[in-house]
Amino acid sequence: MTLDFEALKEQNGNQDNFQHPDFYGIDDLLTEEHKLIRDSVRTWVKKEISPIIDECCQQAIFPNHIVPQLGEIGCFGPQIPAEYGGGGLDYISYGLAMQELERGDSGIRSTASVQGSLVMHPINQFGSEEQKREYLPKLASGEYLGSFGLTEPNHGSDPGSMETKFTDDGDHVILNGSKMWISNSPFCDIAVVWAKNPEGKVEGLIVERGMEGFTTPTTHKKWSLRASSTGELVFDNVRVPKQNILPNVKGLKGPLTCLNSARYGISWGAIGAAMDCYHTAVNYAKERKQFGKPIGAFQLQQKKLSEMLTEITKAQLLAWRLGNLMNQGKATPVQISMAKRNNVAMALDVARESRQVLGAMGISGDYPIMRHMANLESVITYEGTHDIHLLILGMEITGENAFA
């Protein structure tokens, strides 16, 4: 199934009038460069994503033509050094870009998050100089699309029990196993895969499309992230050159460091989804009339909107402060867990309340709320579930490990 994206853009291209809420003047805390980056990504989303995304979701189609466009606007690895094709930008710039992408759709932000934080980041952080120069510029430009293989059919929150492994074969290793719920996998050119070596230590490998025995079946029948590309990574005696092993990390530190970067981006991205729902609810409450006046004149609707704005503002401040800690190299994994957990839950609550403001129209594809709500049900689970992040915080508070 295909869509005529140009016709959709022509038909729906002038309908997105979004302006973000900024009740605490957070724009005053941003540099001119920050605002330029945010506004550039917002303009692109309004032009390229907003007109097509609802139909993509209805038809469960990933608009893969946008991959090189995401590279062109600098959304692939904006925090990666410029010498390797990245933007060389700070973490607040990265967060603002993710916020604007997820305002368009969580699946579009997922595409960029995976590319930048889960594929480019480990190659930049743990790869050899040859690997960096070979892969990073192609990933940054969108010439290559990457995926990240950690979650397995039997092991999600417990990655240390992974079953994917490789054995030695001279200049190569032989990789066997599978990964599931992998964003970008059906279209990926490379995958950063985490597997156990013969000693049982976790290592990262760069697996390339075309290697014999490597397949990427698509995951079907999703009710969430329907405009995102999701699938599996399956390895059946795949011969991977040893030069494709990331040389500078062993153990779970490798994948968990990547997840910290991705979770940080999610903490900003979820705000974008919440803001889009809030923007829709405010406009509807001003225009929809019942009992002779706009529904926004009724106390219950004002309560809903007031609480939404309050929670969005709190999340904005949390993300901004975390971005500064990231820039200073002081952010801890637990602080990132708090922001991811809080901001995604906030966004889901805002989506649900916004749906109620719209009444029956809230479930219609003519509005983005139900799409955001369904997407956020995935976001609250991936990159560490809502409950797992709660236990991470609990261990920090009490010193007791509830996982064991």
Secondary structure, 3 states (H helix, E strand, C coil): CCCCHHHHHHHHCCCCCCCCCCCCCHHHHCCHHHHHHHHHHHHHHHHHHCCCHHHHHHHCCCCHHHHHHHHHCCCCCCCCCHHHCCCCCCHHHHHHHHHHHHHHCHHHHHHHHHHHHHHHHHHHHHCCHHHHHHHHHHHHHCCCCEEEECCECCECCCHHHCCCEEEEECCEEEEEEEEEEEECHHHCCEEEEEEECCCCCEEEEEEECCCCCEECCECCCCCCCCCCCEEEEEEEEEEEEHHHECCCCCCCHHHHHHHHHHHHHHHHHHHHHHHHHHHHHHHHHHHCEECCEEHHHCHHHHHHHHHHHHHHHHHHHHHHHHHHHHHCCCCCHHHHHHHHHHHHHHHHHHHHHHHHHCHHHHHCCCCCHHHHHHHHHHHCCCCCCHHHHHHHHHHHHHCCCCCC
